[in-house]
Amino acid sequence: MILVQPTGRYELIMSQFSNSPETAKHLTKFKRKIKKQRPFAFAVAVLICAVAWLVGAYLVNGSAQPGDATMPVPSGLSADSDNQHYPTPHHQATFMTLTFSQLAEKSNDHLLLVNMDYAVPGYIAGSKDRIAGYVTALSPDMLLNEDALVMLRAMFDSAAGVGFNQFRVTQGYRTHEYQQDLYDRMAGTGLAARPGHSEHQVGLAVDISYHGVNIGNSRQGQWLMNYSYRYGFILRYPEHKTDITGVPFEPWHYRYVGQPHAYFMTQGDIVLEEYIALLRKNREIAVTFEGVEFSIHYLAHEYESVDIPEGNLFWASRDNTGGVIVTVWN
């Protein structure tokens, strides 16, 4: 819109009738009148333009709502998932309140903490599948959580793309009996957790090797340390965190926790014990991973609940310390 100020009106009239002596007297009076009306006319013009601009801005911005865009789906969630109902444009967002118990029932248990203080729980969500059906494994009967397997295959494929194509899994899910036998055979070495306190019994941990290479002192091992978080895995027992984990440095041991948790832990240089303690203290944090915004909530008691925008994807995990961690994809 072009704003034209109301100047020059009386000059135009004077030029047209300057040769008529009969109108000179009237034109002089008109000139004085127009000069008096200048400020008022200008104010009216500005007001009209301002109103027009506001109406135009409303029409333009009102036609593009966040819900109109096609939203990407994070790893592990299908495009036709039951809880994917995006907000209808031009409507105010509504919220659904989910209680502690409701979220616990929906748990995928990706963030279960298992260590010397917290034993393997009697419940473990998620189905397992044969590792050999996804990546190279030492044993054809070895199992792992299916969500972890999908991302493990993606990680090994990426490694192969840069020339590291001989990664394989040497350990996955372990039964209590297997862990007991291993613990007895390795007694005194500190390399096997006490039965009931091994992450391998949860089915979310893998031991990874590379053919003919020391995984702890090689380019292949460094690649895993640098990029595993992109696929939801963390190096579970870093060398400089042994006082917190209580476990010696294990460069081969990776744990699936999913996103955006793996990203947050890796960037913050914290282990799972520290992460859960941080969530318990802060109760809510925000994380942006690869352009996607997440809000992470921690519920510590059964009487607590969380409000989630209708249509937003979310997933929950018990943490095995009495809390539930809720991840909301915004």
C-alpha positions in Angstrom: 0.0 0.0 0.0 1.3 3.4 -0.9 0.6 6.3 1.5 -0.2 9.6 -0.3 -0.2 12.6 2.0 -3.0 15.2 1.4 -0.7 18.0 0.4 -1.1 20.0 -2.8 -4.9 20.0 -2.8 -5.4 23.7 -2.7 -2.4 24.4 -5.0 -4.1 22.4 -7.7 -7.4 24.3 -7.3 -5.6 27.7 -7.3 -3.8 26.8 -10.5 -7.0 26.0 -12.3 -8.9 29.2 -11.4 -6.1 31.8 -10.9 -7.3 33.7 -14.0 -10.9 34.2 -12.6 -11.0 37.4 -10.5 -14.6 36.6 -9.3 -13.3 33.5 -7.4 -10.2 35.0 -6.0 -11.9 36.0 -2.8 -13.5 32.6 -2.4 -10.3 30.7 -3.2 -8.4 32.7 -0.6 -10.9 31.6 2.0 -10.7 28.0 0.7 -6.9 28.1 0.9 -7.1 29.1 4.6 -9.6 26.3 5.3 -7.6 23.6 3.6 -4.5 24.6 5.5 -6.4 24.3 8.8 -7.6 20.8 7.7 -4.2 19.5 6.7 -3.3 17.9 10.1 -6.7 16.3 10.5 -6.7 14.8 7.0 -3.2 13.5 7.4 -4.2 11.8 10.7 -7.2 10.2 9.0 -5.1 8.8 6.2 -2.5 7.3 8.6 -5.3 5.7 10.6 -6.9 4.1 7.4 -3.5 2.7 6.3 -2.8 1.3 9.8 -6.2 -0.5 9.9 -5.6 -1.8 6.4 -2.2 -3.1 7.3 -3.5 -5.0 10.4 -6.3 -6.6 8.4 -3.8 -7.7 5.7 -1.4 -9.1 8.3 -4.2 -11.1 9.9 -5.3 -12.5 6.5 -1.7 -13.5 5.6 -0.6 -14.9 8.9 -3.9 -16.5 9.7 -3.6 -18.8 6.6 -0.4 -20.5 7.8 -0.7 -22.4 11.0 1.9 -24.8 12.5 -0.5 -27.7 12.0 -0.6 -27.1 8.2 3.0 -28.4 7.7 3.8 -32.1 7.2 5.7 -33.0 10.3 8.6 -35.5 10.2 8.3 -38.7 12.2 11.2 -39.5 14.6 13.0 -42.8 14.4 11.0 -45.8 15.7 7.6 -44.2 15.1 5.5 -45.0 12.0 3.6 -42.4 10.0 0.3 -44.0 10.8 0.8 -44.4 14.5 -2.4 -44.3 16.5 -1.4 -41.3 18.6 -0.5 -39.1 15.6 -3.4 -36.6 15.3 -2.0 -33.2 14.4 -3.7 -30.0 15.6 -6.4 -28.7 13.3 -5.4 -25.3 11.9 -7.1 -22.2 13.3 -8.0 -24.0 16.6 -6.4 -23.4 20.0 -4.4 -26.3 21.2 -5.9 -28.5 23.8 -4.2 -30.8 26.3 -4.6 -34.3 27.6 -3.6 -35.1 31.1 -1.8 -38.4 31.7 -1.2 -39.8 35.1 1.9 -41.5 36.4 0.3 -45.0 36.2 -1.1 -44.4 32.7 2.4 -43.4 31.5 4.0 -46.4 33.3 1.7 -48.7 31.4 2.9 -47.2 28.1 6.6 -47.5 29.0 9.1 -48.7 26.4 11.7 -49.1 29.3 14.5 -47.6 27.1 15.8 -45.6 30.1 15.9 -48.3 32.8 18.8 -47.9 35.1 20.5 -51.1 36.0 23.7 -51.1 38.1 25.0 -52.4 41.4 22.3 -50.3 43.3 19.4 -51.0 41.0 18.6 -54.6 40.1 17.0 -55.8 36.9 13.2 -55.3 37.4 10.7 -58.0 37.1 9.1 -56.1 34.2 10.8 -55.3 30.9 8.8 -53.9 28.0 9.6 -54.5 24.4 10.0 -57.6 22.3 13.4 -59.1 21.4 14.6 -60.5 18.1 17.6 -62.3 16.7 20.6 -60.0 16.2 21.8 -62.0 13.2 18.7 -61.0 11.3 19.9 -57.3 11.4 23.7 -57.2 11.8 26.6 -59.6 12.0 26.6 -61.4 15.4 28.9 -63.9 17.0 26.1 -66.3 17.7 23.0 -66.9 15.5 20.8 -67.2 18.6 21.8 -64.0 20.3 18.8 -61.6 21.0 18.3 -57.9 21.5 15.4 -55.4 21.9 13.8 -54.8 18.5 13.9 -51.0 18.8 17.6 -51.2 19.6 18.2 -53.6 16.7 16.6 -51.2 14.1 19.0 -48.4 15.1 22.0 -50.7 15.5 21.6 -51.8 11.9 21.4 -48.1 10.8 24.6 -47.4 12.8 26.5 -50.3 11.2 25.3 -49.3 7.8 26.6 -45.8 8.3 29.9 -47.1 9.5 30.1 -49.3 6.4 29.6 -46.2 4.3 32.9 -44.7 5.6 34.8 -48.0 5.1 34.2 -49.6 8.5 32.2 -52.7 7.5 33.4 -55.4 9.9 31.6 -54.4 13.1 29.9 -57.3 14.8 28.0 -57.9 18.1 29.7 -60.3 20.5 27.2 -60.0 23.4 23.5 -59.0 23.5 20.7 -60.1 25.8 21.6 -62.5 28.6 19.4 -64.7 30.8 19.9 -64.7 34.5 21.4 -68.2 34.2 23.9 -67.1 31.6 24.9 -64.1 33.7 25.4 -66.4 36.7 27.6 -68.7 34.7 29.6 -65.8 33.3 30.0 -64.3 36.8 31.3 -67.5 38.2 33.8 -68.0 35.4 35.1 -64.5 35.7 35.1 -64.2 39.4 37.7 -61.7 40.7 38.2 -60.0 37.3 35.6 -57.3 37.7 34.5 -57.8 34.1 31.2 -59.4 34.9 28.4 -57.9 36.9 26.7 -59.7 39.6 23.6 -61.7 38.4 20.5 -59.5 38.4 22.6 -56.3 38.0 23.8 -56.6 34.4 22.5 -54.3 31.7 22.7 -57.2 29.3 19.7 -58.8 31.2 17.5 -55.9 30.1 18.2 -56.6 26.4 19.3 -53.0 25.5 23.1 -53.4 25.8 25.5 -54.8 23.2 29.2 -55.6 23.2 30.7 -54.6 19.8 34.0 -55.7 18.3 35.8 -55.1 15.0 37.5 -57.9 13.2 41.2 -58.0 14.1 41.2 -54.6 15.9 41.3 -53.5 19.5 38.0 -51.6 19.7 39.4 -49.4 22.5 42.4 -48.1 20.6 41.4 -47.7 16.9 39.8 -45.5 14.4 36.8 -47.8 14.4 36.4 -47.5 18.1 36.7 -43.8 17.9 34.0 -43.7 15.2 31.6 -45.4 17.6 32.4 -43.0 20.4 31.8 -40.0 18.1 28.7 -41.1 16.3 26.8 -43.8 18.2 24.6 -41.1 19.9 23.1 -40.3 16.5 21.5 -43.7 16.6 20.3 -43.6 20.2 23.3 -45.4 21.7 25.7 -44.2 24.4 29.1 -45.5 25.5 27.9 -46.8 28.8 31.1 -47.0 30.8 33.5 -44.2 29.9 37.0 -44.2 31.3 36.6 -41.0 33.3 33.3 -42.0 34.9 34.2 -45.2 36.7 33.7 -43.5 40.1 30.0 -43.0 39.1 29.2 -46.1 37.2 31.2 -48.4 39.4 32.4 -50.3 36.3 35.8 -50.2 34.7 36.2 -48.7 31.3 34.5 -50.8 28.7 35.0 -49.3 25.2 33.0 -52.2 23.6 29.8 -51.8 25.7 27.1 -49.6 24.2 23.6 -49.1 25.6 20.5 -48.1 23.7 18.6 -45.2 25.3 16.9 -43.6 22.3 16.7 -40.0 21.2 17.0 -37.2 22.3 18.5 -38.8 25.4 21.6 -40.2 23.8 22.3 -36.8 22.2 21.8 -34.9 25.5 24.0 -37.3 27.5 26.8 -37.3 24.9 26.9 -33.6 24.5 26.7 -33.0 28.2 29.4 -35.7 28.9 27.2 -37.4 31.5 26.3 -41.1 32.1 22.9 -42.6 32.7 23.2 -42.3 36.5 23.9 -38.5 36.1 21.1 -38.0 33.6 18.4 -39.5 35.7 19.6 -37.5 38.7 19.5 -34.4 36.6 15.9 -35.1 35.4 14.8 -35.9 39.0 16.2 -32.6 40.1 15.0 -30.3 37.3 11.7 -32.2 36.5 11.6 -30.8 33.0 14.2 -30.0 30.3 14.1 -29.0 26.7 16.3 -30.6 24.0 16.6 -29.8 20.3 18.0 -32.7 18.2 18.4 -32.4 14.4 15.9 -29.5 14.2 13.2 -31.3 16.3 12.3 -29.9 19.7 11.6 -32.2 22.6 10.4 -31.6 26.1 11.4 -34.2 28.7 9.4 -34.5 31.9 10.1 -36.4 35.0 7.4 -37.8 37.3 8.6 -39.0 40.6 5.4 -39.9 42.4 2.3 -41.8 41.6 0.0 -38.8 42.3 1.8 -36.7 39.6 0.6 -36.2 36.1 1.7 -34.3 32.9 -0.2 -32.2 30.4 0.6 -33.1 26.8 -0.7 -31.1 23.8 -3.3 -33.1 21.9 -1.8 -34.7 18.8 1.8 -34.5 19.9 3.8 -37.7 19.8 5.2 -38.8 23.1 6.7 -41.9 24.7 7.4 -42.9 28.3 9.9 -45.0 30.1 10.2 -46.2 33.6 13.7 -45.5 35.0 13.8 -48.3 37.6 14.4 -45.8 40.4 10.7 -45.2 41.0 10.1 -42.5 38.3 8.8 -42.2 34.8 10.4 -40.2 32.1 8.1 -38.7 29.5 9.5 -37.5 26.1 7.2 -35.2 24.2 7.9 -34.5 20.5 6.9 -30.9 19.8 
